[in-house]
Every structure is written in C-alpha cells, then in structure tokens.
Amino acid sequence: MKQITLSLLCVSVFTLSAIAQDTAAADNTKKNERDRSGETTTSGDQSNSQQDVKITAAIRRAVVGDHSLSATAKNVKIITADGVVTLRGPVQNEAEKTKIAELAQSAAGNAKIDNQLEVKASE
C-alpha cells in the first residue's frame, strides 16, 4: 500500500512540474510584431546578389566552424544586403556577441556590420 501511495505522489509531482513549465512559455509577440512592421531587417531582406550571398556564406562558415560558440549563437540570423551585414538573434553572453561580430568582420572584409545580437536574459 505504501508503494502505491508513493508512486501516486511521484506521478502527481511530475505532472504538476510539467504543467508549471508550460505556463512559463516564451512570448515572442512583441518581437514578431516588430519584425512584421518592416522597420527591422529579416531573413527576407537577404540580397540575391552574388557578392552578398558570398559574404553571408563566408560568415556562416566562420560562425559554425567556431567550436567555442553555443548552438544558440551558431543559429543567429546573418543577412547581407547591398554590402551591409546585419546580425540578429539571441546569444548566451556578451563574449559570444563580440566573437560573432569579430568573425563577421573578418569574413566580410570591408562590409559594414550592423550588430543587433541580443544577449539572452539568464533564467
């Protein structure tokens, strides 16, 4: 009888913790509204010119090839249009933000870098 009671208690605790985690889901409504407004650069703004595509690809290779960066940092948006590179998305810390900007500048040559990376708030 004690085992059944203990098992039911454990199942209840796990269920409640799962429900509590679901209520703290991320809300990106404001960011989505901002991106739809047309005031910010999104992946749809990536230029199809050969030079811009080449710059974006070079930066992506540099970022993905850097093993010191987190998976979050490796998934940032890299958008190049008319020789201007925009970096957007979350990174784990200020060091990753700086590192990605350095990699982008190195790979992009004389292209202008617009660093809009955001350091994730610690949970």
Buried (B, 14 or more C-beta within 10 A) or exposed (E): EEEEEEEEEEEEEEEEEEEEEEEEEEEEEEEEEEBEEEEEBBEEBBBEEEEBEEBBEBBBEBBEEBEEBEEEBBEBBBBBBEBBBBBBBBBBEEEBBEBBBEBBBEBBEEBEBBBBBEEBEEE
